[in-house]
Amino acid sequence: MTAEHPSLTELADLGGRRAVVTGAARGFGAAIADRLAEAGATVVIADVRLDEAAATAARIADRTGATCTAQHLDVTDETSISAAFEGWHSTWGALDILVNNAGVFSNHLAHEMPVSELDRILTINVRGAYLCTRAALGPMRAAGRGVIVNVASVDAMVTSAEGLTHYTTSKHAIAGMTRSIAVEAAPLGVRINAVCPGAAMTEGAVEFITGGQETGIDVVAQWDGIVERTPLGRLCDVDDVARAVVFLASDMAAFVTGVLLPVDGGILVQPLEGYVPHTEDA
């Protein structure tokens, strides 16, 4: 291949790049960190659960041979964010890749939801992502390079279930933030995109579904039938999301910014009356 058109191997190679993934002790974040490390990046697993993050980092380093470390990071605490990012910048200069994955959800009908729960969801999912983006963006802009990937949800585009007003609002905010910052940052060489996963049985989802919360909503019933309503016929796997993030973080997506990339098995394109699996006549 010519220098103008590198090989696919070169385009997907993240060797020499420094990545931070927030909320990466488990779930989507751990899978994303694993794939970024496999692609050659040096990865920091930043999570409020430091012991679990350290165990995940050790597992990834052992599997991939890449440098993977853990650091405590509380995305609700501006001081924690400032200290962590200043440390990374003093060590590396500008980060090459930031993945804003830290996020939470819960179920509350809108007319019953405590304002404190709305504040909690928005603080972690939106304010946390913004503060981390702001901390990374200045040095990225100065360096003339950098990639930010936000982990949103199909709820950035539609309402997936009742009881998620606060969560859906937070993910719509992530969509708007992604697009707005993309416009500002692109002239200075920084790309920002978002992945929008469908329903996935992460550790957090399992804990929530089996937690027996008294919300007035049958959470188990919400999950029943998701596979049947999904054109590709299964739930989202954490590695589906990780692969999409590696694509957006790599030079494979060098001309991609401001995009909301669904990773949902076709949920967003199902017919209005609901997807009905096709069966061949006998």
Secondary structure as UniProt FT lines:
FT   TURN            3..4
FT   HELIX           8..12
FT   TURN            15..16
FT   STRAND          18..22
FT   HELIX           27..38
FT   TURN            39..40
FT   STRAND          42..47
FT   HELIX           50..64
FT   STRAND          68..72
FT   TURN            75..76
FT   HELIX           78..92
FT   STRAND          97..100
FT   TURN            110..112
FT   HELIX           115..122
FT   HELIX           123..127
FT   HELIX           128..143
FT   STRAND          146..151
FT   HELIX           154..156
FT   TURN            162..163
FT   HELIX           165..185
FT   HELIX           186..188
FT   STRAND          190..197
FT   HELIX           203..209
FT   HELIX           219..223
FT   TURN            224..229
FT   TURN            231..232
FT   HELIX           238..249
FT   HELIX           251..253
FT   TURN            254..255
FT   STRAND          260..263
FT   TURN            265..266
FT   HELIX           267..269
FT   TURN            272..273
//
